[in-house]
Structures are given as structure tokens and as C-alpha cells.
Amino acid sequence: MFGVLVALGIARLISALAFFATTREPVRVYWVHGAWILFILLLYLHLWWSLWDLRAVESWNYFKYLFLLVGPAALYLATSLLIPNTDRETDFDSHEYYLRVHRKFFITLAVATAWGMLLYPVFMGQPDPVLEWLLLFLALVVVLAVTRNEKAHAGLTIAAWALFLTWVISFGMQHGT
């Protein structure tokens, strides 16, 4: 089920990119919105990569299984909020759409991040080795959820990318981190 949720999210993102590429109507893409679409795609790939080691967990129960599904479900919900349901006959303004949904999107992303902070303790019985990074990202998305300041959104989007790329270079080359 975990894999299905991840696959659905990736498929939703790719179909949105195909829509933007093939629509006949003008699409005004706000770079911050586009940056978060690509960020979420990489987050799905990271989620799959980092949870690969869970296949070695021997002690499973139904509550752990349900808990495992919370993160991918929250990430899929965030994806659905970020990607509009539009048809090819309508004009689409990415900037306007992003400003309308950003609060719900970032609150949902905060839920997924909080889930990520609890994942390691629940399945491995010890604190997450990258807890500080997750706390920093959580703080970043909470600020993005509460502010409407476009310069803050631009700056914090760049900061989120820098944090993620630094983390991948520093820790993300191994399974389970």
C-alpha cells in the first residue's frame, strides 16, 4: 500500500507536468510553485529510498502498518493540493493558484514532516539520526504556511532546496537516511 501511494503521487506530478507541456491555453508558471512541484517529486523518490530498509524490520503489527501509511497519504494529499484539477480549455495562472492553496499545502507537508520525525523511533526504537534537519525543515514549512509574503516564499523555497540538496549530499547516499 505504501508503494501504491508513492506511485500515485509520482503519477499525479508527472501528469501535471504533461498537462503544462501540452495545453493550448496559456499557462503562467510561478517559479515558486514550479519549484515545489519538482521538490515534491524528489521528496517521493527520497521517501522510497529512505524507507527501503524497512523491509528488514521483523516486528510488525497493524498499528505500525497504519502508521507507515500516514506519511505517504499526507504527501499524496499535499501533492493533490499543489496540483490543480484543471482541464485543457481553461487559462491557468500558477501564481494565483499557489497563493490560494499554499497554506493547506504547507500544513499538510508539515504533517508529513512530523511523521518523518517519528518514523525512525517507531520502527528502529531510537532517535532519528537526522532529526535536526527534519526540525529545520518543519520550521521552514510552518513559516511558509502562515506567511503570505511573496518574498518570504521565494527565499524560503530557495532555503528548502538548499537544505534538501545539502542533506542528500551529506547523508542521503545510503539507504535508510
C-alpha positions as CSV (number, residue, x, y, z in Angstrom):
1,M,0.0,0.0,0.0
2,F,2.9,2.3,0.8
3,G,4.2,1.8,-2.7
4,V,0.8,2.4,-4.3
5,L,0.5,5.8,-2.5
6,V,4.0,6.8,-3.6
7,A,3.3,5.7,-7.2
8,L,0.0,7.6,-7.3
9,G,1.8,10.8,-6.1
10,I,4.5,10.5,-8.7
11,A,1.9,9.7,-11.4
12,R,-0.1,12.8,-10.4
13,L,3.0,15.0,-10.6
14,I,4.1,13.7,-14.0
15,S,0.6,14.0,-15.4
16,A,0.6,17.7,-14.2
17,L,3.9,18.3,-16.0
18,A,2.5,16.7,-19.1
19,F,-0.6,18.9,-18.8
20,F,1.5,22.1,-18.6
21,A,3.6,21.0,-21.6
22,T,0.7,20.1,-23.9
23,T,-2.1,22.6,-23.1
24,R,-3.0,25.0,-25.8
25,E,-4.2,27.7,-23.4
26,P,-1.6,30.0,-21.9
27,V,0.0,28.7,-18.6
28,R,1.6,31.3,-16.5
29,V,4.0,29.4,-14.3
30,Y,5.1,31.0,-11.0
31,W,8.6,29.7,-10.4
32,V,8.0,29.2,-6.6
33,H,5.0,26.9,-7.5
34,G,7.1,25.0,-10.1
35,A,10.0,24.7,-7.6
36,W,7.6,23.0,-5.1
37,I,6.2,20.6,-7.7
38,L,9.8,19.4,-8.5
39,F,10.7,19.4,-4.8
40,I,7.7,17.1,-4.0
41,L,8.7,14.8,-6.9
42,L,12.2,14.5,-5.3
43,L,10.7,14.0,-1.9
44,Y,8.7,11.0,-3.2
45,L,11.9,9.5,-4.6
46,H,13.7,10.2,-1.3
47,L,10.8,8.6,0.7
48,W,11.1,5.5,-1.3
49,W,14.9,5.5,-1.0
50,S,14.9,6.1,2.8
51,L,12.3,3.5,3.6
52,W,13.8,0.7,1.6
53,D,15.5,-0.6,4.8
54,L,12.1,-1.1,6.5
55,R,11.9,-4.4,4.6
56,A,14.3,-5.7,7.2
57,V,12.1,-4.9,10.2
58,E,11.0,-8.2,11.7
59,S,8.5,-7.0,14.3
60,W,5.4,-5.6,12.6
61,N,1.9,-5.1,13.9
62,Y,-1.2,-3.5,12.4
63,F,-0.6,-0.1,14.2
64,K,2.9,0.1,12.7
65,Y,1.5,-0.6,9.3
66,L,-1.2,2.1,9.7
67,F,1.4,4.5,10.9
68,L,3.6,3.7,7.9
69,L,0.8,4.8,5.6
70,V,0.2,8.2,7.3
71,G,3.3,9.8,5.7
72,P,2.7,8.7,2.1
73,A,-1.0,9.6,2.5
74,A,-0.2,13.1,3.8
75,L,2.4,13.6,1.0
76,Y,-0.2,12.5,-1.6
77,L,-2.7,14.9,-0.1
78,A,-0.1,17.7,-0.3
79,T,0.5,16.7,-3.9
80,S,-3.2,16.9,-4.7
81,L,-3.4,20.4,-3.1
82,L,-0.3,21.6,-5.1
83,I,-1.5,20.3,-8.4
84,P,-4.7,21.9,-9.8
85,N,-7.6,19.9,-11.2
86,T,-8.0,21.8,-14.5
87,D,-8.9,20.9,-18.0
88,R,-7.2,21.9,-21.2
89,E,-9.8,24.5,-22.1
90,T,-9.1,26.9,-19.2
91,D,-6.5,29.5,-18.7
92,F,-4.2,28.7,-15.7
93,D,-2.3,31.1,-13.5
94,S,0.2,29.2,-11.3
95,H,0.9,32.3,-9.2
96,E,-2.7,32.8,-8.3
97,Y,-3.3,29.1,-7.6
98,Y,-0.2,28.8,-5.4
99,L,-1.3,31.8,-3.3
100,R,-4.7,30.3,-2.9
101,V,-3.5,26.8,-1.7
102,H,-0.2,27.4,-0.1
103,R,-1.5,27.4,3.5
104,K,-3.2,24.0,3.2
105,F,-0.3,22.6,1.2
106,F,2.3,23.6,3.7
107,I,0.2,22.4,6.7
108,T,-0.1,19.0,5.1
109,L,3.6,19.0,4.3
110,A,4.3,19.8,8.0
111,V,2.2,16.8,8.9
112,A,4.2,14.6,6.6
113,T,7.5,16.0,8.1
114,A,6.3,15.4,11.6
115,W,5.5,11.8,10.6
116,G,9.0,11.5,9.2
117,M,10.5,12.6,12.6
118,L,8.6,9.8,14.3
119,L,9.3,7.1,11.8
120,Y,12.7,6.1,13.0
121,P,11.8,5.9,16.7
122,V,8.7,3.8,15.9
123,F,10.4,1.3,13.6
124,M,14.0,1.3,14.9
125,G,13.4,2.2,18.5
126,Q,15.9,5.0,18.6
127,P,16.0,8.7,17.7
128,D,16.2,9.8,14.1
129,P,19.8,10.4,13.2
130,V,18.8,13.4,11.1
131,L,16.3,14.9,13.5
132,E,17.9,18.3,13.4
133,W,17.4,18.5,9.6
134,L,13.8,17.5,9.9
135,L,13.2,20.0,12.6
136,L,14.7,22.7,10.5
137,F,12.5,21.7,7.5
138,L,9.4,21.6,9.7
139,A,10.1,25.1,11.0
140,L,10.5,26.3,7.4
141,V,7.2,24.8,6.2
142,V,5.3,26.1,9.2
143,V,6.6,29.6,8.4
144,L,5.6,29.1,4.8
145,A,2.1,28.0,5.9
146,V,1.5,31.2,8.0
147,T,3.0,33.9,5.8
148,R,1.6,35.4,2.6
149,N,4.7,37.4,2.0
150,E,5.9,36.5,-1.5
151,K,9.5,37.4,-0.9
152,A,9.5,35.1,2.1
153,H,8.0,32.3,0.0
154,A,10.7,32.9,-2.6
155,G,13.6,33.0,-0.1
156,L,12.3,30.0,1.9
157,T,11.8,28.0,-1.2
158,I,15.4,28.5,-2.1
159,A,16.3,27.6,1.5
160,A,14.3,24.4,1.3
161,W,16.1,23.4,-1.8
162,A,19.5,24.2,-0.3
163,L,18.6,22.2,2.8
164,F,17.4,19.2,0.8
165,L,20.4,19.2,-1.6
166,T,22.8,19.6,1.3
167,W,21.2,16.8,3.2
168,V,21.3,14.5,0.1
169,I,25.0,15.3,-0.4
170,S,25.8,14.8,3.3
171,F,23.7,11.8,4.2
172,G,21.4,10.7,1.5
173,M,23.7,8.4,-0.4
174,Q,23.0,5.5,1.9
175,H,19.7,3.6,2.4
176,G,17.8,4.4,5.5
177,T,18.8,8.1,5.9
